[in-house]
Amino acid sequence: MWNQDKTKKVLEQTLKLVISVLIALEISIPPNPYARYLIVMLVLYISLKNNIVERIIKRYSKIIKWIKEQSQIGTIR
């Protein structure tokens, strides 16, 4: 069985490792070739840490539910 909490923790640890490696590469190589990769990894980590994906799905479900209710009432055609 798939355990979502365990998978999330493993993903967090993996992202931390990748972020730390990219920071080390940024420090050691002068022209900063890995800046974009570092930014993407940090955004992914922040999204995971703050449950942004779950919030988007929850909000999307509420909007779909509202649209269905309004279409049954007849206010949306």
N, C-alpha and C positions, 0 to 999 in steps of 0.2 A: 504494500500500500504506500502511496505517495504522501510524505509528511511535508506539508507546506512550510511549517515553522523551521524545521531542520534544513530544508532546501534554502530558505531565506537566509539563515545564519551562515550556511556554507557559501552562498553567493556573496554575502557581505564580506566574509573573510577573504574570498578570492579577489574581490574588488579592492580591498585594502592592500593586498599584496601587489596587485598590478599598479595601483596608484603609487605605492612607495617605490616600486622599481622605476616608474616613469619619472618621479621626482628625482631619484638618484641619477637617471640619465640626463635630465635637464640640467642638473648641477655640473655634471662631468663634461658635457659637450657644449661648447660656447654658443653656437648659433641657435640653440633651442629648437631642434627639429621635431620634438615630441610634444609641443605645447598643445596642439589641437587634440591629440590623443588623451592627454592629461585632462583637458577640459571636459571631454566626452565622458571619461571614466568618473570624474568628480560629479558630473550631472547625474549619471546613472546611480552612483552611490547615494546622492542626496534624495533622488526619487525613491529609491528602495527604502532608505531610512525613514522617510516621511510618509510612506504608504500612498504615494501619489497615484499609482496605478489603480489601487483599490478605490480611492476616492473618485477617480475619473469614471470607473465602471459603475460605482454607486450613483453618481450624478447622471450618467447616461441612462441608467435604468429608471430613475425618477422622471427624466424628460420623456422617455418613451411611454411610461405609464400615464403621464399627464396628457400627452398627445392622444393616446388611445381613449382616455376618458373624455376629452374634448370632442373627439370625432364621434363618440356615441351620443353626446349631448346635442351635437349639431353645430357647434360654434366654429369648428374647423372643417372645411369641405375638401 
